[in-house]
Amino acid sequence: MNFAKRLKELREEKGFSQMTLAKATGISQSSIARRELEKAEPTASALIILSKYFNESVDYLLGLSE
């Protein structure tokens, strides 16, 4: 699974809209949308923020581990 699918899956598991996730993490809604649509790669800082928020490893977010 790639980052875009993993991000969307984790977000939807929490029942969050992109806007809700944006407000909770400080990452803009447009950035979240672009990443979910595979239009942009995640930055290192975004990976750290999302990893901490979802309590998952960066490797998991990137689809490198299950």
NORURGI-V286491 format. One record per helix or strand of 3 or more residues. SS is the DSSP state (H for helix, E for strand). FROM is the first residue (numbers start at 0). LEN is the number of residues. If there is no record, write none. Layout:
SS/FROM/LEN, SS/FROM/LEN
This chain:
H/2/11, H/17/8, H/28/8, H/43/11, H/57/4
